[in-house]
Amino acid sequence: MVGGIPEKSFGKIPKYLHMLREANPGMHMFYKTDVDGRFRFLFASFGQSVRGFQTAMRQVLVVDGTFLKSKYKGVLLAATTLDGNSNLYHVVFAVVDSENDRSWDWFMRQLKVVVADEHSLAFVSDRNASLCKAIENVYPLSQHGICIHHLLNNVVTHYRGKRLAGLIAKASKAYRVIDFQKRFQAMCNISPTIGKYLTDADVTKWARCQFPGFKYDIRTTNPAESINSALRTLREYPPVDEYRFLVRRDTIDCLVDLDRRTCSCGKYDLLKIPCRHAIKAGLTVGRAPSSLTDDMYTTSTWRTTYQETINPIGVPEDSGVVPDDVWNANVVPPESRRGA
């Protein structure tokens, strides 16, 4: 009753996208349905994010998908990078029914509308076959690297190569070709089978000094995984409206009202400091925990308490000019009892 009927939410998609475009000129948004009107794909990119990527970011896109947990499931696809301060910078996202050839190819073609294919662009991903195929078909000029973390996991899992993982990692990080060859050959001498697997995986995709483009220091899909991790619990929270959210927990569901600063758990109401439910609800609409806290707890309010100065006496005591009634006042100490 509070969250609404999921089926009706899909009917609101066209209106929602239109209102987003009105609020964000230059936004690229597209959704696709089957012939019977059933939802298939949705893609969104904010012009501000794309322009920021094109003008100020390392030209490396980390792409990955993560499962949604709503009634109709689906997969969230995302392209993320790092800014000059190594902070996560989200570029575009899409919602599709599943990770397959059709969805990844559609995602890449929509991405190409806002991010052009060129030699200076690089992608980093896991070894998802559909994704690799889509990058090769849609972005033939760009370079494609694979996540060294996923590669090492495969070596450990399928070839019992745990003792060689450190040597492979060092080889992948080498800046000089001679250093790479020395470490890689040492590893191949220990396990020719693992050496063949890594060679077949294409050395130019995972070794830093062999990569034909520029990956800077982005060698894993950690940026995308971090975005997925941040959204892991939030993907389950349906908003009631702009300010109220139903936050599902293990034992109880909590109704959070960000405008009135209340939560049915009771903590937010009494302390006026956001509880964990309010914090997670706030993150879904981009509100930092500090903005949900009562003004009494803020730095600016704290500073106003001490912004006025208490001045000392400016002249010696016998030089002060005081009224006669003050001068003649006789104040004696209170009566007191002598101690034992």
Secondary structure, DSSP 8 states (H G I E B T S, - for coil): --S--HHHHHHTHHHHHHHHHHHSTT-EEEEEE-TT--EEEEEEE-HHHHHHHHHHS-SEEEEEEEE--STT--EEEEEEEE-TTS-EEEEEEEEESSSSHHHHHHHHHHHHHHS---TT-EEEE---HHHHHHHHHH-SSSEEEE-HHHHHHHHHHHH--GGGHHHHHHHHH-SSHHHHHHHHHHHHHH-HHHHHHHHHT-HHHH-GGG-SS--TT--SSHHHHHHHHHHTTGGG--BSSSSEEEEE-SS-EEEEETTTTEETTSHHHHH-S--HHHHHHHHHTT--GGGGS-GGGSHHHHHHHH-S-----SS-GGG----HHHHT------------
